[in-house]
Amino acid sequence: MTKRIGEILKIVFEKINPSKEEAYLIKCIIDNFRKKIGKKIKELKIKADVFIGGSFAKKTMIKKDVYDIDVFIRFDKKHENISELTRKILGNFRKKEVKGSRNYFIIDKGHFFIEIVPVLKINNPRKAENVMDLSYSHVNYIKKRIKNPKILDEIKLAKAFCHANGCYGAESYVRGFSGYAIELLVYHYGSFLKFIKAFEKIRVKEVIDIEKHFKNKNDVFMDLNESKLHSPIILVDPTFKSRNALAALSNETFEKFKKACSEFLRNPSGKFFEPRVLNLDKIKAQAKKKKFDFVVLNAMTDRQEGDIAGAKLLKFYNHLTSEIDRFFEVKARGFEYKKGKSARYFFAAKRKKEVILSGPLIKQEENVRDFRKKHKNIFYKSGKVYAREKINFDLKEFLKDWERKNRGKIREMGVVGMKILG
């Protein structure tokens, strides 16, 4: 089995590893860009320097259709409003400003995007005003600790695996493993295979402290902020012991990742490294065979694309699921967001025979009369009136009626449209 997995990983690596030509082209463009903004910084007499971050700098980049390259401008602490200074430095570059806790900028180069992120030059991590201020120490730690090319290759495999199985990214609509967290975990375990074998069996709330910053697990839970301890696994940031590098990881993504690890180890295949495409025709056919209702819909938001839009659309998806669940048994569902301002959902559900609707207190006579007018089959229990109602509508009818009745609420959730596709 181990030999077979080794052969599969060798083939996979050839597919996910960027070619030397690609890496060289990106390097040339980035070096040229770095020189230009370095020159502009001197002209404006701004005390700052430029460094390349992300997976490109750490040599853990995997092959993509479009690459994201992180360029950081480190400002001296004497400067204020560093986003505004970054805008001045970029000058006439055609750029898009992304709003956030600290605005940053994106330049489209066709085959890849350059993300220009303003950060503070700090010596003590505790002085960081934004998590991005820690990026410099993250890059340096990985470059210092991981000099073995074999480990870098193992990290690439882990990133491809996480990406293909919907577990890559700390964004709020993914809540998975950041690139930095994956690098740390593979470094800690020694290989991709050891990493997934460990996580297949890992216990919830296990603490991974690579640099042994703490004497025991209890010390970790005493030192870290409570808000950073909600993730299923605690990964102490080697560069800042009060930070959990897996704070974004949700229980749902954690379980999904564990399942993918188990399935790959049980039946290894290169398919686990290929992004999964929703086969809605197949899902629909299976739902029809089991006599379930099936619906695909598109939800749209007017919020900033990326983490903000994705988070709003995911929140709406979860809310819609709970609404459907009142009248249907949800047998299968899915959420797909690929940036932009819209997301696709699907639901396969079985109609409930009847539901119990909760009404007003018996002593609220006027409300009880109104409730009795709307519902025929009522009963009383514990000082309250209830109604039994037969479900005589399908999922599409329910969604259309629900949207009509809840347009204001939908708007409040940041969603501007909901279209049933089939």
C-alpha positions in Angstrom: 0.0 0.0 0.0 2.8 2.4 0.9 4.5 1.8 -2.4 1.3 2.4 -4.3 0.7 5.7 -2.4 4.3 6.7 -3.2 3.7 6.1 -6.9 0.5 8.1 -6.8 2.1 11.1 -5.0 4.9 11.1 -7.5 2.5 11.5 -10.4 0.4 14.1 -8.5 3.5 16.1 -7.7 4.4 16.4 -11.4 0.9 17.9 -12.0 0.8 20.3 -9.1 4.4 21.6 -9.2 4.7 24.9 -11.2 7.2 24.6 -14.1 10.5 26.3 -13.9 9.4 28.6 -16.7 6.4 29.7 -14.8 8.4 30.3 -11.6 11.0 32.3 -13.5 8.5 34.4 -15.3 6.7 35.3 -12.0 10.1 36.1 -10.4 11.1 38.4 -13.2 7.8 40.3 -13.0 7.9 40.5 -9.2 11.5 41.7 -9.1 10.7 44.4 -11.6 7.6 45.5 -9.7 9.6 45.5 -6.4 12.2 47.7 -7.9 9.6 50.2 -9.2 7.8 50.6 -5.9 11.1 50.6 -4.0 12.1 53.6 -6.1 8.8 55.3 -5.4 9.2 54.8 -1.7 12.6 56.6 -1.8 11.1 59.5 -4.0 8.3 60.0 -1.4 10.8 59.8 1.4 8.7 57.2 3.2 10.5 55.0 5.7 9.5 51.5 4.5 10.8 48.5 2.8 9.4 45.8 0.5 9.4 42.1 0.9 7.8 39.2 -1.0 5.6 36.9 1.1 3.2 34.0 0.7 3.9 30.7 -0.9 6.0 32.1 -3.7 8.6 33.4 -1.2 8.5 30.2 0.9 8.8 28.0 -2.3 5.6 26.2 -1.4 3.5 27.5 -4.3 1.3 24.9 -6.2 0.2 25.1 -9.8 -2.9 27.2 -10.4 -4.7 28.7 -13.4 -4.2 32.1 -11.7 -1.6 32.8 -9.1 -1.8 35.2 -6.1 1.5 36.8 -5.2 1.8 38.6 -1.9 3.9 41.8 -1.8 4.2 43.5 1.6 5.3 47.1 2.3 6.6 47.3 5.8 6.2 50.8 7.2 8.1 52.3 10.1 5.8 52.7 13.2 6.1 56.5 12.9 3.8 56.4 9.9 0.0 56.6 10.2 -2.7 55.5 7.7 -0.4 53.2 5.9 -3.1 52.1 3.5 -3.2 55.7 2.2 0.5 55.8 1.9 0.4 52.5 -0.1 -2.1 54.1 -2.5 0.4 57.0 -3.0 3.3 54.6 -3.6 1.4 52.6 -6.2 0.6 55.9 -8.0 -0.5 55.2 -11.6 -0.6 51.4 -11.3 -4.0 50.1 -12.3 -5.2 48.7 -9.1 -8.3 47.6 -7.1 -8.6 48.6 -3.5 -10.0 46.0 -1.2 -11.6 47.2 2.0 -11.0 45.5 5.3 -9.5 46.0 8.8 -6.7 47.6 6.8 -7.2 48.2 3.1 -4.9 46.6 0.6 -4.6 46.6 -3.2 -4.7 44.1 -6.1 -3.0 44.5 -9.4 -4.2 42.2 -12.2 -1.3 40.8 -14.3 -3.4 38.4 -16.3 -1.8 35.1 -15.4 -1.6 36.2 -11.7 -2.6 38.8 -9.3 -0.2 40.9 -7.1 -1.7 41.7 -3.7 0.1 44.7 -2.1 -0.4 44.6 1.6 0.6 47.4 4.0 2.0 46.2 7.3 3.8 47.6 10.3 7.5 46.9 10.9 7.5 45.4 14.4 10.0 43.5 16.5 7.5 42.3 19.1 4.5 40.3 17.8 2.4 41.7 20.6 2.7 45.1 18.9 0.9 43.8 15.8 -2.2 45.8 15.0 -3.3 43.4 12.3 -2.6 39.7 11.7 -0.9 40.7 8.5 1.8 42.5 10.5 3.0 38.9 11.5 3.5 37.9 7.9 7.2 38.9 7.9 8.0 36.6 10.8 5.9 33.8 9.3 7.9 33.9 6.0 11.2 34.1 7.8 10.3 31.2 10.2 9.4 28.9 7.3 12.5 29.9 5.2 14.8 29.4 8.2 13.3 26.1 9.4 12.5 24.4 6.1 15.6 24.2 3.9 15.1 20.6 2.8 13.5 20.6 -0.7 11.8 17.3 0.1 9.7 18.9 2.9 8.8 21.8 0.6 7.5 19.3 -1.9 5.5 17.5 0.8 3.9 20.8 1.7 2.9 21.3 -1.9 1.1 17.9 -1.8 -0.7 18.8 1.4 -1.8 22.2 0.0 -3.1 20.5 -3.2 -4.9 17.9 -1.1 -6.5 20.5 1.2 -7.5 22.7 -1.8 -9.1 19.8 -3.7 -11.1 18.8 -0.7 -12.5 22.2 0.1 -10.4 22.7 3.3 -7.8 25.3 2.1 -8.1 28.8 3.3 -8.7 30.7 6.5 -11.5 32.8 4.9 -14.7 32.9 6.9 -16.6 31.1 4.1 -14.1 28.2 4.1 -12.8 28.2 7.7 -10.1 25.8 6.8 -6.3 25.5 6.9 -4.3 28.6 6.0 -1.1 28.0 3.9 1.0 28.9 6.9 -0.8 26.3 9.1 -0.3 23.6 6.4 3.4 24.5 6.2 3.8 24.2 10.0 1.9 20.9 10.2 3.9 19.2 7.5 7.1 20.5 8.9 6.0 19.2 12.3 5.0 15.7 11.2 7.8 15.4 8.6 5.7 14.5 5.4 2.3 14.8 3.8 1.5 11.2 4.5 2.5 11.4 8.2 0.4 14.6 8.5 -2.8 13.0 7.1 -2.3 9.8 9.1 -2.0 11.8 12.3 -5.0 13.9 11.5 -7.1 10.9 10.6 -6.9 9.8 14.3 -6.2 13.1 16.0 -8.4 14.0 19.0 -10.4 17.2 19.4 -8.6 20.0 21.3 -5.2 18.4 20.9 -2.4 21.0 21.2 0.5 21.1 18.7 3.3 23.3 20.1 6.2 22.9 17.6 8.7 25.2 19.6 7.6 23.9 23.0 6.6 27.3 24.2 4.4 25.8 26.9 5.2 23.2 29.6 1.8 21.5 29.3 -1.7 21.7 27.6 -3.2 23.6 30.6 -0.7 26.4 30.2 -1.8 26.8 26.6 -5.5 27.2 27.6 -4.5 29.7 30.3 -2.4 31.9 28.0 -4.4 32.0 24.8 -7.4 34.2 24.4 -10.7 32.3 24.8 -11.8 33.4 21.3 -8.8 31.6 19.8 -9.6 28.3 21.5 -12.8 27.4 19.7 -11.1 25.5 16.9 -10.9 21.7 17.2 -7.1 21.7 17.1 -4.8 24.3 18.7 -1.6 25.0 16.7 0.6 27.3 18.7 2.2 29.8 16.3 6.0 29.3 16.7 6.6 33.0 16.1 3.9 34.2 18.6 3.0 31.8 21.3 -0.3 33.6 22.2 -1.7 33.0 18.7 -3.5 29.8 17.5 -2.5 29.3 13.9 -5.6 27.1 13.4 -8.1 29.6 15.0 -10.1 29.8 11.8 -10.6 26.0 11.5 -14.2 25.0 12.0 -15.5 21.7 13.3 -17.3 21.1 10.0 -14.2 21.6 7.9 -12.1 19.6 10.4 -14.5 16.6 10.1 -14.5 17.0 6.3 -10.7 16.9 6.2 -10.5 13.9 8.5 -13.0 12.1 6.2 -10.9 12.9 3.1 -7.7 11.6 4.9 -9.4 8.4 5.9 -10.8 7.8 2.4 -7.5 8.5 0.7 -5.6 6.2 3.0 -8.2 3.4 2.6 -8.4 3.8 -1.2 -5.5 6.0 -2.5 -6.1 7.8 -5.8 -4.9 10.9 -7.6 -8.5 12.1 -7.7 -8.1 13.3 -4.1 -5.8 16.0 -5.4 -8.2 17.2 -8.2 -10.7 19.9 -7.2 -14.1 18.3 -7.0 -16.8 19.6 -9.4 -20.4 19.4 -8.3 -22.1 16.8 -10.6 -25.6 18.3 -10.2 -27.1 16.0 -12.8 -26.0 13.0 -10.8 -27.2 14.4 -7.5 -30.5 15.3 -9.1 -30.9 11.8 -10.6 -30.2 10.2 -7.2 -32.7 12.5 -5.5 -35.4 11.7 -8.2 -34.8 8.0 -7.7 -35.4 8.4 -4.0 -38.4 10.7 -4.7 -36.8 13.7 -3.0 -37.4 17.3 -4.1 -34.4 18.8 -5.7 -33.6 22.5 -6.2 -30.5 24.4 -7.4 -30.5 28.2 -6.8 -28.2 31.2 -7.1 -27.9 33.8 -4.4 -26.4 37.2 -5.0 -24.9 39.9 -2.7 -23.9 43.5 -3.2 -21.1 43.2 -0.7 -17.4 43.3 -1.6 -16.3 40.1 -3.4 -14.0 37.8 -1.5 -14.2 37.1 2.2 -17.0 39.6 2.9 -19.3 38.4 0.0 -18.5 34.7 0.7 -19.3 35.1 4.4 -22.6 36.8 3.7 -23.6 34.1 1.2 -22.6 31.3 3.5 -24.6 32.8 6.4 -27.6 33.1 4.1 -27.2 29.5 2.9 -27.1 28.2 6.5 -30.2 30.3 7.4 -32.0 29.1 4.3 -31.1 25.5 5.3 -32.7 26.0 8.7 -35.8 27.4 7.2 -36.2 24.5 4.8 -35.6 22.1 7.6 -38.8 23.3 9.3 -40.9 21.6 6.6 -38.5 19.2 4.9 -35.9 16.6 5.9 -32.8 17.9 4.1 -31.1 14.8 2.7 -28.3 16.5 0.8 -27.1 20.1 0.3 -24.2 22.0 -1.1 -22.6 25.5 -1.1 -20.3 26.7 -3.9 -18.6 30.1 -3.9 -15.8 30.9 -6.3 -15.3 34.6 -5.4 -17.4 37.2 -7.2 -20.7 38.2 -5.7 -22.8 35.1 -6.1 -22.9 31.6 -4.8 -24.7 28.4 -5.9 -26.7 26.2 -3.5 -28.4 22.9 -4.0 -30.9 21.0 -1.8 -32.3 17.5 -1.9 -35.1 17.2 0.6 -38.0 14.9 1.6 -41.3 16.5 2.5 -42.4 16.0 6.1 -46.0 14.6 6.4 -46.9 17.3 8.9 -45.4 19.9 11.2 -46.4 21.3 14.5 -46.7 25.1 14.5 -46.3 27.0 17.7 -48.9 29.7 18.4 -49.6 32.3 21.1 -50.3 31.8 24.8 -53.9 30.8 25.6 -54.4 34.0 27.6 -53.7 36.1 24.5 -57.2 35.8 23.3 -57.0 38.0 20.3 -53.9 36.4 19.0 -55.4 32.9 19.6 -58.5 33.9 17.5 -56.2 35.0 14.6 -54.2 31.8 14.9 -57.4 29.7 14.8 -58.5 31.5 11.6 -55.3 30.5 9.8 -55.1 27.0 11.1 -57.8 24.3 11.5 -56.2 21.4 13.3 -55.3 23.0 16.6 -54.6 21.8 20.1 -53.5 23.2 23.5 -50.6 22.3 25.6 -48.8 23.9 28.6 -50.8 27.1 28.3 -50.1 27.5 24.6 -52.0 26.9 21.3 -50.4 24.8 18.6 -51.5 23.6 15.1 -50.9 20.5 13.1 -50.4 21.3 9.4 -50.1 19.0 6.5 -47.3 19.7 4.0 -48.9 20.0 0.6 -46.2 22.0 -1.2 -43.0 21.0 -2.8 -39.5 22.6 -2.2 -39.7 25.0 -5.1 -43.1 26.3 -4.1 -41.8 26.7 -0.5 -38.7 28.7 -1.6 -40.7 31.0 -3.9 -43.3 31.7 -1.1 -40.5 32.1 1.5 -38.7 34.6 -0.7 -41.8 36.6 -1.3 -42.6 36.8 2.4 -39.0 37.6 3.6 -37.6 40.1 1.1 -36.9 42.6 3.8 -35.1 40.0 5.9 -33.1 38.7 2.9 -32.0 42.3 2.2 -30.9 42.8 5.8 -28.7 39.7 5.5 -26.8 41.3 2.6 -28.4 39.3 -0.2 -29.9 41.2 -3.1 -31.3 38.3 -5.2 -32.2 34.6 -5.0 -32.9 32.8 -8.3 -34.1 29.2 -8.6 -32.1 27.6 -11.5 -33.8 24.2 -11.6 
